[in-house]
Amino acid sequence: MPWQTRFIALALIWGSSFLSIKLALDTLAPLQVALGRVLIGLAVLAAVVTVRRERMPRSWRVWGHLAVAGLFLNAIPFALFSWSETHITSLLAGIYNAAAPLFTMLVAAVLLADERPTLRRALGLVLGLGGVAVVLGAWRGTGGSSSIPGQLAALGATASYGVAYPYARRFLTGRGISVPVLATGQLVCAAIELALIAPHTVPTFSARSLTGLLALGLAGTGAGYLLSYSLIAERGATSTASVNYLIPAVSVTLGVLLLGESLRWNQPVGAAIVVAGVVLAEQGGRAWPR
């Protein structure tokens, strides 16, 4: 499959995940949605690892790092995004996801020596965070806005991604372990973490919630990982990360057309400012020397 086709497919899959979350919440609790998508995605990746006859890591240190990565890349953001969509629209959750590269750059500047901030990168971060404030509608304050907790939860999920990617790069890559194996181990840890706090009740499914959960697990968590890994291997991490620019457009379109969600003027304007900030920061060049 040409890389362009895979890139578009990944944007559609991840952009539609926010619609799928809304559907899954029809009868499921947020933590049940988060755990369910992890378990289904884990089944997909475990099958791939089995077919490839690869072995899981044996080092307890590696599993410790996988537990941290699973917490910040899966358990926390999946739970927070699911909870946020009980308060805000799916299109707004998708818009906040576009800020993930901003938080990634902020954390990477601390954890990774080769990603120290340049002036241009710093300006891009400031611009992007200003865009987040526009999406949030910070000038309206908190009075009378019941969506503020939901928006902050979505922002927290995005910030969690920002912690996860630099952490994984520093502590998990370069160990000679294949990415599918690392991803499978990461989902194993995330499943255990979510199982400890998820409601211990039998889930109730409707056709709507089952469709949403299967889409999240099979496509968003399973196939999405495989597509992103193949693109990273072929096109590089930076090119693959640019899929984040398309995700808000997909989530907004699906939210408006399929769920009848409304869009305030500040949300697409803020999203455009966030993307502009990300582009500026990513073009910031090499870091200042220490």
N, C-alpha and C positions, 0 to 999 in steps of 0.2 A: 504494500500500500504506500503511495507517495507520501512524503512527510507533510505536504500541504493538506492532504486529506485528513491525516491523523491530527494535525494541529486544529483544524476546524471541528473535527469530531470531539476533541478534548474540550474545546471552548463550549460546544453545545452541551456536552455531558456535565461539565462542572457548572456551567451557567444555569442548567435546568435543575441542579441539585436543590436549589432553594424552593422551587416549585414542588419538588418531591417531598421535601421536609414538611411543607404545608399540608400536602395530601396525607402523609403518614400520621400527622398530628390529629387526624379526624377522630381516631379512637385510641391512639397510643399516647402515653406520657412522654415528655421530652427525653428522659433518660432511657426509656424503652426504645425510642427511635434511634438514639445514639448507639446503644448496645446492639440493636438489631442490624444496623448498617455495617458495624464493625464485624460482627459474626459472619454475615453474608460475604462481605469483602474478603475476610480471612479465608473462607472456604474456597473462593476463586484463586487467591494467591497461593494457598497451600497446594491446590491441585497443580498449579504451574510449577511449583518447586518440586513436587513429587514426579511429575512427568520429566523434568530436567534432571532428576536424580541428584539433587543437591542436598547437602546436609546442613542442618541448623547449627548455629554457633554453640561451642561447648564451654566457652569462657564465661564465668560468672560476671566478670567485669563488663564484657560486651552486653550481657543481658541487663546489667544495671543501667548502661547507657540507653539500651533499647526501651527500658521502662520509662526513663525520662522523656525520650523522644515520643513514645506512645502516649504519654500523658499530655504533652504540649502540642503534638501534631494531630492527635485523634481524640482522646478522651475529653479534654477540656473544650476545644473548639466545637466538636460535634455536639456536646451537651449544651454549650452556651448558644450556639446557633439554633438548636432545636427549641430551647426555652425562649429565645428572643422572638421566634416566630409565633409564639402564643400571644405576643404583644404588638408586633409590628408586621408589616407586609413582607412577602418573600422578595419583592423587588428591592426594598430598602436593605434587607439583609445582604442581598447580592451586591449592592452598591458599596456597602462597608467592606466587603471582602476585597475590593480593589485596593484598599489601603495596606494590605499584607506586606507588599514590598517595602513600604515606608518603615514599618516596625522591624522588618528583617534587617534593613540597613542600620537602624539605630542600635540594635543588639549586636550586629556584626562588627560595628565600629568598636565595641568593647571586647568581644570575644576573639576576633580574628585580626591578626597583626597586619595582613595585607589588604584590609578594608577600612583603614583609618580614614576619617572624613577629609574631603577636600572642600574648598570654599563653594564650588559649584554644587557639590553633593549636599552640603549643609543648606544652601539656598533652596534646593529641590525639596529637602525634607520639611523645611519651614513652609514652603508653598503647599506641599501635599497635606500637612497637618492643618493648614488653614482651610483647605478643601474639606477635610473631615468636619471642621467646625461649621462650615456652610451646610453640609449634609445634615448635621445635627440640628441646625437652626438655633445656634447658640444665642443669638440676639433675642430669642423669644423667652429665654429663661426656662424654668421648670414648672412654672405655674400652669395648672390645668392641662398639662401634657402627659397623659398616661403612658405614652410610648417611650419616654425617656429611659426607664429601666430596660426596656427591650433593646433600644438603640445602644445603650452602654454594654449590654450583654453581647451584642453583635460585635461591638468594638473590642471587647475583651477577647472574644474568639479570634478576631483578626490579630490582636497583639500576641496571642498564644502562638499563632503561626510564626510570628516574628521572632519568638524565642526559639522555636523548634528547629528552623532551618539552619541558623548558624551553629546551634548546638550539635546537630547531626553532622554537619560538615567538619566540625572540629574533633568530635569524639567517635564518629562511626565510619566515615569515609576513609579510604586509604588503608584499610585493614585486610584487603584481599578477599573480602566477602562480597558476593554478588548483591546487587540492589534488590532483586526479588526476595532473596533470603532475609536481608535486613528488613524489608517492608513486612514480610510475613511475621518475623519476630516482633516487630513493632506493634502489629495488630494483635498478636497474642497477648502482649502486655496490656494494651489498651482494653482488650476484652475483659481481662481479669480486673483491671482498675474500675471499669464501668460496672461490672457484675457485682462489685462490692457495695455500690451505692444505688444501683437501679432498684425499682420496686420489685419485691419478690412476690408478684402476683401474676396470674395467668393473663397474658395480653388478650385484649379483645380486638379482633380484626374486622374491618369492613372492606368492601372491594376497593374503596378509595385509599384506605390506609395501607392495605397490602400492596397495592400498585406502587404507592409512593415508597414504601420500605424496600421493595425488590429493586426499584429503579435506583435508589440510593446505594444499596449494597452491591448489586451486580454491575451497574454502570459507574456511578459516582466514586465508589470506593474500590471496586475490583478492576474493571476495565480502564477506569481513569488512571489508576496507578500504572498499569502496564503501558498505556499510551504515553504517559509522561516520561516513563523510564526510557522507552524506545526513542523518544524525541530528544531527551537529554544526551543519550549516547550518540545520536546522529547529528544533532544541531547545536548541542551545548545547553548549559543551564540558563544563560541569559536569554537566548532566543525562545526557549521553552517557557520561561517566566512571563514573557510578553503575552501569554494567553490571558493573563489577568486583565488586560485592557479590554478584552471582548466579553468577559464574564458579566459585568454589569449590564451591557447591552442585551445579552440573552435573558438574564433574570428579569429585567424591566419589561421586555417584550412579552415574555411568557406570563408574567404577573398581570399585566394589563389585559392581554388578549384572553387568557384562559381562566383567570381568577377574578377579573373585573376590578383589580386593585387600582387605586388612584395615585397619581404622581404629582407631588408638589414641585414648584419651579426650582426650589433650592436644591433638590435632590440630584437631578441630572447636571445642574451647574456645578455643584460641589464635586460630583464624580469626575467631571471634566477637569476641574482644578487638581484633584488628587492624581489623575493620570498624568497631567502635565508636570506635576511635581515629581512623580516617579520617573518619567522620561528624563527630566533634567538631572535628577540625582544619579540615575544609572549611566548618564553620559559624563559623570564627574571625573572620569579618568583615574589615574593612579593616585594613591593616597600620598599625603605628605609624609616624608621620612620621619622616623622617630627622632 
